[in-house]
């Protein structure tokens, strides 16, 4: 994989990450949105590749039941080939949404913990 193919791949995963940020409503501050969208898109592509492999093995893509036909069609329609790498946009978006959901959960836990610590510090300052 040469430099141009790597840049194209990072652009596609960055767009998928930015789309996942919009879909989930996650709001990183400032310039961090670019970094978060790139990281979540790249990690989401890896998670999506694992999910896509499991899905193909479980559902048997050539012989599908009626339930998974739309997802299988999306898998085939949004399949991008970059050099020797094949990237499913559907599973990259799904993986990015999962990664952003985990980040949102971590942010919620950290904000709640920070508020509890600040309340304890305020109550210690008042009682002294």
Order of alpha helices (4+ residues) and beta strands (2+ residues): alpha-alpha-alpha-beta-beta-alpha
